[in-house]
Amino acid sequence: MHEMTIAQNLIQILREEMGRHGARSLKSVHLDIGQMSAVVPEALSFCFEVATSGTDMEGARLVMNVVPLKGYCPQCKKEFEIKGYTFICPSCGSTEIKTIGGRELSVVEIEVD
Ligand SMILES: [Zn+2]
């Protein structure tokens, strides 16, 4: 389950952030999860809960926002949302598009005490 690895990486990032702010406990974490990052939010939430159990992060809420996949067409110079995994420009029908978002997983905001 690769969500456990992600959860552990996430905890490491959060620990550094908490240290930087001199925080004692973690209340919530807001995450952006790319549609293409292959992360299952429910699984990540579960792994996070397991991995933080018994630590100072126990009980922290994971708030996840799934970011849709975005494409860019070099011909039209337009950005658009890729739906249903169809990698075609909606304006000109070109298939020479670049994916510019939706693969990332990033911490947007953390709430601490
Ligand atoms: Zn186009």
Residues whose N, C-alpha, C, O or C-beta is under 5 A from the ligand:
A	BS01	ZN	C73 Q75 C76 C89 S91 C92 G93 S94
